[in-house]
Amino acid sequence: VPGERFALLMNKKSLIAASAAIAALAVIALYVYLTDKPTLHGSVIDPPPSAAEVRLTDFNGQPFTLENERGNVTLVYFGFTNCPDECPLTMAQLKLAMGELGPDSDRTTVVLVTTDPGRDTPPALKEFLGRFHGSFVGLTGAPDQLAQVWKDYGVTVMDGGETHSNYIYVIDTAGNLVETLLPDVPPADIAADVRLLLDAD
Amino acid sequence: MRLSPLLKRIAIGMLAGLAFGLIISEATYFFLRNGEDRSAQVIEINIPPGTSQKIQAGFPEPSLPASMTFVTGDTLVVNNRDSVTHQLGPLFIPAGSSASLKLDAVQKYAASCTFRPDQYFGLDVRPPLTLQTRLVGIVQAGLPMGFLFVLYGVFAIPMKKVAPA
């Protein structure tokens, strides 16, 4: 009789074995969930300090502060518009990352702080960054203001701004400096890091 | 089981080639190994308080070697106990924080380093040297030598004619 056969199969030992198997699977799933979390791709700072304030002027002549970017992930890069290699390449990488981010790019701010204020006038910054993405912000300021920001971010500027440190500083939605990326990080990894920080918000 | 003389020469040639590969590969490994015969691990570097002042005063920082060898998968952690921000190649380490970076790619370069008197630090990231790597090395060296031994054994040394039973 089928009913009797089922009852025979589902005896006490079978129930214990099935429960043990389900428990083992649950433990494995929990272990994978806990250990296989996505991680940031750059040099991760722990504990992340509050990012030094950037009080400069954007290419529209408006004051810029990092404080106003709370709620966004901010990517800060130091460079200059006449740069023949690293700066445009980095901006191109960031443009591709913005494309990967899709709607999340609305909560991402990319900032270029000039290392060559003599030649990087607001129109020059606007024209340069406009080639990459409409939302990118170019910042300049008085020499002492720029010197302070360079110092706060450990940026060594030499040769009239043409030699400079080469990091992308990643600032989370709470204004903390969480990691630095090298410009050759793939755009997909940059986008993944930004999304991770937005999700953690 | 008796092998024919030809098969015996092929077998002896291949075995001699593999033995040759084993000796060459393992001898090279023994003399040239440089810390990469291990699995990936976390490697920590500490920047003690007052390092920047010592560097500015021209004192050497004795605790850090001029270069280090890593294997892919290692995580480099730099703990900055100094009062100023430091940089080590791809790592930016604010004062009082640590910075960690997983070294995923094979690379070798002289990184700029703010906590060494000469401002440079050699980073050498190599693939991990596992037992599998060594076995591949033995086979890659041994097989071509084995073929050469077989060719020599078959064509350069005349076969003895087997007397009819």
Chai-1 contact restraints between the chains, C-beta under 6 A:
chainA,res_idxA,chainB,res_idxB,connection_type,confidence,min_distance_angstrom,max_distance_angstrom,comment,restraint_id
A,S43,B,P90,contact,1.0,0.0,6.0,A-B,restraint_1
A,S43,B,L91,contact,1.0,0.0,6.0,A-B,restraint_2
A,S43,B,A99,contact,1.0,0.0,6.0,A-B,restraint_3
A,S43,B,L101,contact,1.0,0.0,6.0,A-B,restraint_4
A,V44,B,S100,contact,1.0,0.0,6.0,A-B,restraint_5
A,I45,B,S97,contact,1.0,0.0,6.0,A-B,restraint_6
A,I45,B,A99,contact,1.0,0.0,6.0,A-B,restraint_7
A,D46,B,S98,contact,1.0,0.0,6.0,A-B,restraint_8
A,P49,B,P94,contact,1.0,0.0,6.0,A-B,restraint_9
A,P49,B,S97,contact,1.0,0.0,6.0,A-B,restraint_10
A,G154,B,T85,contact,1.0,0.0,6.0,A-B,restraint_11
A,G154,B,Q87,contact,1.0,0.0,6.0,A-B,restraint_12
A,Y167,B,F92,contact,1.0,0.0,6.0,A-B,restraint_13
A,T180,B,F92,contact,1.0,0.0,6.0,A-B,restraint_14
A,L182,B,P90,contact,1.0,0.0,6.0,A-B,restraint_15
